[in-house]
Amino acid sequence: MKSLRHFLLSLILALIFYPIFNWKVLFIFVGGVLIDIDHYLWYLYKYKKFNVFHAYKFYIDKINEKREHENIGILLILHTIEFLLLIGILSFYSETILLIAIGLVFHYILDLTYIHSVLGRLIANPSIILWIIKNKNQRKQGFLGFKNL
């Protein structure tokens, strides 16, 4: 999903929570929008290019060209169940992290809805542990399923 949609929908969510949390609703944007920084981190890891604008264009081009399926198998560390659990636990101890968690859950719901409608699946890689296991098994099988000698 495009960042602008995340921003606008997080803005609506922040306005709903404003009477309760005042200016602290800005932390909803951390969870609702800025959490997508992991897309840039993956781009940086994969392509070794530091230009944020090129990374953004890279992902927008995939969306515009209906090539979202190419993101299957990448690890977006801030979009994993482990990160959600960590934020969920920490949200019991901090109002700031609670607001980040609210934005994060909202972001996840938007992503899940979008990914399911476009790709017919729920998420690219829901777990760091599963991603590591999957990639470890693929390396063991080697090229075209033949074991490396």
N, C-alpha and C positions, 0 to 999 in steps of 0.2 A: 504494500500500500504506500502511496506517495506521502511524503513528509507533511505536505500542506494539509492533507486530510487529517492526519494525526494531530497536527497543530490546531486546526479548527475544532475538531471534536474534543480535544483536551481543553480548549478554551471554554467550550460549553460546559464541560464537567467542572472546570474550575469556577465558573460563574455560579453553578449550582451549590458548590461547597463554600463559596465566599462568605455567606452569612455566618457560617460556623467557624471557619479558620482564618478569615481576613487575608492579609497579604501572603500568608504561608501557602496559599493555594498555588503559588508559583512552583512549588515542589511537585505538583501534579504534572507539570511540563517535563520535569526530569524523568519521571517514569513514563509519561505518555508520548514524549517526542524524543528527548535526548538519548533515550535508551537505544535508539537505532545507531549509536556510535559504533556498535559492534559490527555493523555492515562495513564501515570504514576500516575497522581493525582487520576484518577478514580480507578486504581488498588490499590493504597494506601488506598483510602476510603473504597473500597469493601472488600479487603482482609487483611488490617491492616499490610501489610508487606512492609518494607522500601527498600528492595533490588531492585535496578534499573535493574540489569541484569536478575533477576527472572521475573520482570514485562515485560521486552523486550521479553524474551523467551516465556512468556505466550501468548503475542499477535502474535509473529512469529509462534508459534505452531498452533494457530487458523488459520492463513493464510495457512500454509503448509498442514493442515488437512482439509482445505475447510470448516471451522467452523465459518466463518465471521458472519453468521446470528446470532450467540450468542451475538454479539455486538449491536444488535438492542435493543433500549430501554435504553442504557447507556447514560449518559450526559457527553459529551466532551465539556466543557465550552468554550474552545478556538475555537471550530468548530461551533459556533452558529451565527445566524444572528445578535444577539445583539452585540456580540464581533466584527463582521465585520463592523457593523454600527459605533460603537465607534471608531475603527481604521480608518474607512473611514472619519469620521468627523475630527479626530485629524490629519489626513494626510494633510489637508489643511493648517495646522499651523506649520508643521515640516517636513523637507526633510527626516530626519531619519525615522519618522513614515510612510512617503510616501513609502520609500523603504521596510519597514516591510509590508506595505499593498500590495505592488506589489508581494512580496514573498507569502503572505497569500492568495491572490486571486489565484495565480498560484497553491499553495498547494490545495486550495479548488477545483479547476478545476481538478487536478489530482485525488483527492479523489472521487469527484463526478463521474468521468469517470470510475474509478476502481470499486466503489461500485455499480454503475449501471450495469456494465458488469458482475459482480459476483453475486449480489443479486437481480438485476432487480428493484432496488429502488434508490432514489437519496441520501439520507443521513440518519444516525441513528436517530438523534434528532436535527432538525434545529433550535430550539428555547428553551431557558431556561424557558420562560413563559409557552410554550406548554408542556414541560416536567413536570413542577410543576403541572399544571392542570391535565395532564394525570395520574400522580402518585397519586394525591389527590383523583381523581375519582376511581382509582383502590383500594385505601385503604378503601374508603367508601363502595364499593361493597363487599369487604372481600373475603374470600376463596371461590372459585368456583362460584363467582357471588352472593353469599348470603350476605345480609347486616350484618355487625357486630352488635351484640346485646349489 
